[in-house]
Amino acid sequence: MPITASAKKAMRQTKTRNAQNAKRKEAYKKLISSYRKSVADAKFEDAKKIIPDIYKALDKAAKTNAIAKNKSARMKSRIAKLTKRK
């Protein structure tokens, strides 16, 4: 357990940041899974409507350093590639 005031504050900040990062990661993961499910079920119109939301969630996660910028770019690229394939 932290003893100094600065260590206590750092622990509070870490807890808050972990919660925010988890929320952002969960947001894009849910969208990607629903997108992949739509593609698997051959519901391509529904899948195409989800793409802007996925991009927004990935950009937000990368902007706030919840995930790396290259990971965001790679995931967006794979989504686009999957869209073109179908």
Buried (B, 14 or more C-beta within 10 A) or exposed (E): EEEEEEEEEEEEEEEEEEEEBEEBBEBBEEBBEBBBEBBEEEEEEBBBEBBEBBBEBBBBBBEEEBBEEEEBEEBBEEBEEBBEEE
